[in-house]
Amino acid sequence: MWHYKEDILHIESTPVPKIAAEVGTPIYVYSLQEIERRVHAYQQAFPNALLAYACKANAHPRILAHLASLGCGADVVSLGELTRALDAGIPPEHIVVNGNAKTDEEIARALEVGVLAFNLDAVEEIPRVEAIARELGAIAPVALRINPGLDLHTHPHLRVGAVGSHFGIPPHDVLRAAEMVTASPHLRLRGIHLHIGSQLTQLEELQPTARLAARWVRTLREHGYKVQHINLGGGLGISYEGGPELTPTDLVAAWHPHLEGLNVHLIVEPGRWIVAHAGILVVRVVQVKRAWGRTFVAVNAGMNALLRPALYGARHRIVPVVRKPGEIYADVVGPNCESADVLGRDYLLPPVEPGDLLAILDVGAYGRSMANTYNLRPIPREIIIS
């Protein structure tokens, strides 16, 4: 997707300095070709599943429109994401609605357009959805989001299926939730949803999802509740170091033994794995400072443009846009008045000067979508390479 040609960084066949000269920096640049390659990998591994792309990863209108043209659905968690997905041409019957604090407005709008399912996040949410459906004279299709209480080896902020998480219905409430749903003429139980965490890079962390989902399908059916689909969420991680990583084919191998014979429709909600590698953030060096025995490379974007390093301690690869000889170890820092505004420490870079360009890699997911205007800095522009 990105490569050097005569020591100049290219994204696909376009030289990055050309983009920076025409558009300015900081700027996000995305490759539609890389996104398409990754969608096809998922579709080949799961030919009969609905690929409900997690819009929170990156909701650029052009990206969503391209995903719609490839037959993808959407996982949305807000009215804004629902509107963006519909505007991009994603059919409402291919959209699932997630979130632990759905507003009445969001629920009503999703009912009006006819989404595939609401993933109910709590027993307390059931009467709210029911009341809105009754008022609209509609029947709300719902799935139970089950929190299995698993402790995974990922960042604590990404463990959404763990004990103590505010997401999902705990196991002891699942049957009660199913009973409440089926007792209402305005609700229809369609399936179950398990999303246990994000940025999972070990197969043994992903295997329990299908095993637990299959167990819950059997349990619900034994109690007389119909289950038509299993939504196994997302969570498939990438390598931010450029090393080997799991693929959708690995998921099939891990999940198939548990799902075989259940006769359910499968939904998956990938986000990061589809778009992360497809994006780079191009920044310009403002100043090189030497102090305390360290070299600080200050650039024109920081936690306002890419929050992940400050929020998660995430480490992205940072490379020069134009390679040149020599090596230094440097901390790459942003311009914001926060000690946390560090994009990365101890990076091996060529000797850089003010005006040089750097590229931060693998930022297509949770980069621009988390960008903010802290210190009243503008949010970076975005460019699509197609």
C-alpha positions as CSV (number, residue, x, y, z in Angstrom):
1,M,0.0,0.0,0.0
2,W,2.8,2.4,1.0
3,H,6.3,2.0,-0.3
4,Y,9.5,4.0,-1.2
5,K,10.4,4.7,-4.7
6,E,13.8,6.4,-5.1
7,D,13.7,7.2,-1.4
8,I,10.4,9.0,-1.7
9,L,7.4,7.7,0.2
10,H,4.4,6.8,-2.1
11,I,0.9,5.7,-1.2
12,E,-0.1,3.3,-4.0
13,S,1.4,5.1,-7.0
14,T,1.1,8.7,-5.6
15,P,4.2,10.4,-4.1
16,V,3.4,11.8,-0.7
17,P,5.4,15.1,-1.1
18,K,3.1,15.9,-4.0
19,I,0.0,15.5,-1.9
20,A,1.5,17.6,0.9
21,A,2.6,20.4,-1.5
22,E,-0.9,20.6,-3.0
23,V,-3.0,20.2,0.1
24,G,-0.8,21.1,3.1
25,T,-0.3,19.4,6.4
26,P,-1.3,17.8,8.6
27,I,-3.3,15.5,6.4
28,Y,-4.8,12.0,6.5
29,V,-4.3,10.1,3.3
30,Y,-6.2,6.8,2.6
31,S,-6.0,4.1,0.0
32,L,-9.3,2.8,-1.3
33,Q,-7.4,-0.1,-2.9
34,E,-6.1,-1.3,0.4
35,I,-9.5,-1.1,1.9
36,E,-11.0,-3.1,-1.0
37,R,-8.3,-5.7,-0.7
38,R,-9.1,-6.2,3.0
39,V,-12.9,-6.3,2.4
40,H,-12.4,-9.0,-0.2
41,A,-10.3,-11.0,2.3
42,Y,-13.2,-10.9,4.8
43,Q,-15.8,-11.7,2.1
44,Q,-13.8,-14.7,0.9
45,A,-13.4,-16.1,4.4
46,F,-17.1,-15.4,5.3
47,P,-19.0,-15.7,2.0
48,N,-22.5,-16.0,3.7
49,A,-22.1,-13.5,6.5
50,L,-23.1,-9.9,6.7
51,L,-20.0,-7.7,6.9
52,A,-21.3,-4.9,9.1
53,Y,-18.4,-2.4,9.0
54,A,-17.8,-0.6,12.3
55,C,-18.3,3.0,11.3
56,K,-16.7,4.3,14.4
57,A,-13.3,3.3,13.0
58,N,-13.5,5.7,10.1
59,A,-16.7,7.2,8.7
60,H,-15.4,9.2,5.8
61,P,-18.3,9.4,3.3
62,R,-16.2,8.2,0.3
63,I,-15.0,5.2,2.3
64,L,-18.5,4.3,3.4
65,A,-19.8,4.7,-0.2
66,H,-17.1,2.4,-1.5
67,L,-17.9,-0.1,1.2
68,A,-21.5,0.1,0.2
69,S,-20.6,-0.6,-3.4
70,L,-18.7,-3.7,-2.2
71,G,-21.9,-5.1,-0.4
72,C,-21.0,-4.2,3.1
73,G,-23.4,-3.3,5.9
74,A,-22.7,-1.1,8.9
75,D,-22.4,-1.2,12.7
76,V,-23.5,2.3,14.0
77,V,-23.5,3.7,17.5
78,S,-25.0,7.2,17.0
79,L,-27.6,9.1,14.9
80,G,-24.7,10.7,13.1
81,E,-23.2,7.3,12.0
82,L,-26.6,6.0,11.0
83,T,-27.2,9.1,8.9
84,R,-23.8,8.9,7.3
85,A,-24.2,5.2,6.5
86,L,-27.6,5.7,4.9
87,D,-26.3,8.7,2.9
88,A,-23.5,6.5,1.6
89,G,-26.0,4.0,0.2
90,I,-25.8,1.2,2.8
91,P,-29.3,-0.4,2.9
92,P,-31.0,0.0,6.3
93,E,-31.7,-3.8,6.4
94,H,-27.9,-4.2,6.5
95,I,-27.4,-1.9,9.5
96,V,-27.1,-2.9,13.1
97,V,-27.4,-0.4,15.9
98,N,-25.1,-0.7,18.9
99,G,-24.4,1.5,21.9
100,N,-25.0,1.6,25.6
101,A,-26.8,4.9,25.7
102,K,-29.1,5.0,22.7
103,T,-31.2,8.1,22.8
104,D,-34.9,8.1,22.0
105,E,-34.2,10.1,18.9
106,E,-31.7,7.5,17.7
107,I,-34.0,4.6,18.4
108,A,-37.0,6.2,16.7
109,R,-35.0,7.1,13.6
110,A,-33.5,3.6,13.3
111,L,-37.0,2.1,13.6
112,E,-38.4,4.5,10.9
113,V,-35.8,3.5,8.4
114,G,-36.0,-0.2,9.2
115,V,-32.6,-1.4,10.5
116,L,-31.7,-5.0,10.7
117,A,-31.4,-5.1,14.5
118,F,-30.9,-3.2,17.7
119,N,-28.2,-4.8,19.9
120,L,-29.8,-4.3,23.3
121,D,-27.2,-3.4,25.8
122,A,-29.1,-3.7,29.1
123,V,-32.3,-5.0,30.6
124,E,-33.2,-1.4,31.4
125,E,-33.1,-0.6,27.6
126,I,-35.9,-3.0,26.7
127,P,-38.9,-1.0,28.0
128,R,-37.5,2.2,26.3
129,V,-37.2,0.5,22.9
130,E,-40.6,-1.1,23.4
131,A,-42.3,2.2,24.3
132,I,-40.9,4.0,21.2
133,A,-41.9,1.1,18.9
134,R,-45.4,1.1,20.4
135,E,-45.7,4.8,19.8
136,L,-44.6,4.4,16.1
137,G,-46.8,1.3,15.6
138,A,-43.7,-0.7,14.7
139,I,-42.0,-3.9,15.7
140,A,-38.4,-3.5,16.8
141,P,-36.0,-6.3,15.7
142,V,-33.6,-6.8,18.6
143,A,-30.6,-8.9,19.6
144,L,-29.3,-9.4,23.1
145,R,-25.7,-8.1,23.6
146,I,-24.3,-10.5,26.1
147,N,-21.3,-9.6,28.2
148,P,-19.6,-12.9,29.0
149,G,-17.2,-11.4,31.6
150,L,-13.9,-12.4,29.9
151,D,-10.6,-10.9,30.9
152,L,-8.5,-10.4,27.8
153,H,-4.9,-9.3,27.2
154,T,-5.6,-6.0,25.5
155,H,-5.7,-2.4,26.8
156,P,-8.2,-2.0,29.7
157,H,-10.1,0.6,27.7
158,L,-10.7,-2.0,25.0
159,R,-12.0,-4.8,27.2
160,V,-15.7,-4.3,26.5
161,G,-16.7,-7.9,27.4
162,A,-15.1,-8.0,30.8
163,V,-16.5,-8.2,34.3
164,G,-17.3,-4.7,35.5
165,S,-17.6,-3.3,31.9
166,H,-20.6,-1.0,31.3
167,F,-21.3,-2.7,28.0
168,G,-23.7,-5.6,27.5
169,I,-26.1,-7.8,29.5
170,P,-24.4,-9.9,32.2
171,P,-25.0,-13.7,32.0
172,H,-27.4,-13.8,34.9
173,D,-29.8,-11.4,33.2
174,V,-29.9,-12.9,29.7
175,L,-32.9,-15.2,30.1
176,R,-34.8,-12.5,31.9
177,A,-34.1,-10.1,29.0
178,A,-35.2,-12.8,26.5
179,E,-38.5,-13.2,28.4
180,M,-39.1,-9.5,28.4
181,V,-38.5,-9.2,24.7
182,T,-40.7,-12.1,23.7
183,A,-43.5,-11.0,26.0
184,S,-43.9,-7.7,24.0
185,P,-45.9,-7.5,20.8
186,H,-43.7,-4.6,19.7
187,L,-40.3,-6.4,20.0
188,R,-39.0,-9.3,18.1
189,L,-36.0,-11.4,19.2
190,R,-33.7,-11.9,16.3
191,G,-30.4,-13.0,17.7
192,I,-27.5,-12.5,20.1
193,H,-24.5,-10.3,20.0
194,L,-21.1,-10.9,21.5
195,H,-18.3,-8.3,21.1
196,I,-15.7,-9.1,23.7
197,G,-12.9,-6.5,23.0
198,S,-10.8,-4.7,20.4
199,Q,-7.3,-5.1,19.0
200,L,-7.2,-8.8,19.8
201,T,-4.1,-10.3,18.2
202,Q,-4.0,-13.9,19.7
203,L,-6.2,-16.6,18.4
204,E,-6.9,-18.0,21.8
205,E,-8.5,-14.6,22.8
206,L,-10.9,-14.8,19.8
207,Q,-11.9,-18.5,20.1
208,P,-14.2,-18.1,23.1
209,T,-16.5,-15.7,21.3
210,A,-18.0,-18.4,19.0
211,R,-17.9,-21.1,21.7
212,L,-19.9,-18.9,24.1
213,A,-22.2,-17.7,21.4
214,A,-23.1,-21.2,20.4
215,R,-23.7,-22.1,24.1
216,W,-26.1,-19.2,24.5
217,V,-28.0,-20.1,21.3
218,R,-28.5,-23.6,22.6
219,T,-29.6,-22.3,26.0
220,L,-32.0,-19.8,24.6
221,R,-33.5,-22.4,22.2
222,E,-33.9,-24.9,25.1
223,H,-36.0,-22.3,26.8
224,G,-38.2,-21.8,23.8
225,Y,-36.6,-18.6,22.4
226,K,-35.9,-18.4,18.7
227,V,-32.5,-17.2,17.6
228,Q,-31.9,-16.5,13.9
229,H,-28.5,-14.8,13.9
230,I,-25.3,-14.6,15.8
231,N,-23.4,-11.3,15.7
232,L,-19.8,-12.0,16.8
233,G,-18.7,-8.3,16.7
234,G,-15.3,-7.2,15.6
235,G,-12.0,-7.1,17.5
236,L,-9.6,-8.6,15.0
237,G,-6.3,-6.8,15.7
238,I,-3.5,-5.6,13.4
239,S,0.2,-5.4,13.9
240,Y,1.2,-1.8,14.4
241,E,4.9,-2.9,14.1
242,G,4.5,-4.2,10.6
243,G,4.8,-7.9,11.6
244,P,2.6,-10.9,10.9
245,E,-1.1,-10.6,12.0
246,L,-4.2,-12.8,12.1
247,T,-6.5,-12.8,9.1
248,P,-10.2,-13.5,8.6
249,T,-9.2,-17.0,7.5
250,D,-7.8,-17.6,11.0
251,L,-11.2,-16.5,12.4
252,V,-13.0,-19.1,10.3
253,A,-10.7,-21.8,11.5
254,A,-11.3,-20.8,15.2
255,W,-15.0,-20.2,14.9
256,H,-16.3,-22.9,12.5
257,P,-16.1,-25.9,14.8
258,H,-18.4,-24.1,17.4
259,L,-20.9,-22.7,14.8
260,E,-21.3,-25.8,12.7
261,G,-24.8,-27.1,12.7
262,L,-26.4,-24.2,14.5
263,N,-28.4,-23.0,11.4
264,V,-28.0,-19.3,12.2
265,H,-27.1,-16.3,10.0
266,L,-23.7,-14.8,10.9
267,I,-22.9,-11.1,11.3
268,V,-19.4,-9.8,11.9
269,E,-18.4,-6.1,12.6
270,P,-14.8,-5.5,11.6
271,G,-13.5,-2.0,11.6
272,R,-9.8,-1.6,12.5
273,W,-8.7,-4.6,10.4
274,I,-10.4,-3.1,7.3
275,V,-9.1,0.5,7.4
276,A,-6.2,0.9,9.8
277,H,-3.4,0.0,7.4
278,A,-5.0,2.0,4.6
279,G,-4.3,5.4,6.2
280,I,-1.3,7.5,7.0
281,L,-1.0,10.9,8.7
282,V,1.5,13.3,7.1
283,V,3.0,15.9,9.4
284,R,5.6,18.6,9.0
285,V,8.6,19.1,11.3
286,V,8.3,22.6,13.0
287,Q,11.4,22.4,15.3
288,V,14.1,20.1,16.5
289,K,15.1,20.7,20.1
290,R,17.9,19.1,22.0
291,A,17.5,19.1,25.8
292,W,18.1,16.8,28.8
293,G,20.2,14.5,26.6
294,R,17.3,13.9,24.2
295,T,16.2,15.0,20.8
296,F,12.6,16.3,20.5
297,V,11.2,16.5,17.0
298,A,8.2,18.8,17.3
299,V,5.6,18.5,14.5
300,N,2.5,20.4,13.5
301,A,0.0,17.8,14.8
302,G,-0.3,15.9,18.0
303,M,-3.0,14.5,20.2
304,N,-5.5,16.8,18.5
305,A,-5.0,14.9,15.3
306,L,-4.1,11.4,16.6
307,L,-5.3,10.7,20.1
308,R,-4.4,7.0,20.3
309,P,-0.8,7.5,21.7
310,A,-2.0,9.7,24.5
311,L,-5.2,7.7,25.2
312,Y,-3.9,4.1,24.9
313,G,-0.2,4.4,24.9
314,A,-0.4,3.2,21.3
315,R,2.8,3.1,19.3
316,H,2.6,3.8,15.5
317,R,5.4,3.5,13.1
318,I,6.8,6.9,12.1
319,V,8.9,7.1,8.9
320,P,10.5,9.9,6.9
321,V,8.6,10.9,3.7
322,V,12.0,11.4,2.1
323,R,14.7,9.0,3.2
324,K,18.3,10.3,3.7
325,P,21.4,9.0,5.3
326,G,22.2,9.1,9.0
327,E,20.3,8.0,12.2
328,I,19.2,9.7,15.3
329,Y,16.9,8.6,18.2
330,A,14.2,11.1,18.8
331,D,10.9,11.7,20.6
332,V,8.2,12.9,18.2
333,V,6.0,15.4,20.0
334,G,3.0,17.5,19.1
335,P,2.3,21.3,19.4
336,N,-0.4,21.1,22.2
337,C,0.1,22.3,25.7
338,E,0.0,18.9,27.3
339,S,2.8,16.7,28.6
340,A,0.8,13.8,27.1
341,D,1.1,15.2,23.6
342,V,3.8,12.7,22.6
343,L,3.3,10.8,19.3
344,G,6.1,8.4,20.2
345,R,9.4,8.1,22.1
346,D,12.7,6.8,21.0
347,Y,12.1,6.6,17.2
348,L,15.0,5.9,14.9
349,L,14.9,8.6,12.3
350,P,17.3,10.2,9.8
351,P,18.5,13.6,10.9
352,V,15.5,15.8,10.3
353,E,15.2,19.6,9.9
354,P,12.3,22.0,10.1
355,G,10.2,21.7,7.0
356,D,10.8,17.9,6.6
357,L,7.8,15.6,6.3
358,L,7.1,12.6,8.5
359,A,4.4,9.9,8.0
360,I,2.6,8.2,10.8
361,L,1.5,4.8,9.6
362,D,-1.6,2.6,10.2
363,V,-3.9,5.5,11.3
364,G,-6.9,4.7,9.0
365,A,-8.8,3.5,12.1
366,Y,-9.5,5.6,15.1
367,G,-7.3,8.4,13.8
368,R,-9.4,11.1,12.2
369,S,-12.5,9.7,13.8
370,M,-11.1,10.6,17.3
371,A,-9.5,13.9,16.1
372,N,-10.5,17.0,18.1
373,T,-9.9,20.8,18.2
374,Y,-8.0,21.0,21.4
375,N,-6.1,24.3,21.6
376,L,-8.4,25.4,18.8
377,R,-6.3,23.6,16.2
378,P,-8.1,22.6,13.1
379,I,-8.9,19.0,12.4
380,P,-6.7,17.6,9.6
381,R,-8.1,17.3,6.1
382,E,-8.5,13.9,4.5
383,I,-7.5,12.8,1.0
384,I,-8.6,9.6,-0.8
385,I,-6.3,7.8,-3.2
386,S,-8.3,5.7,-5.6
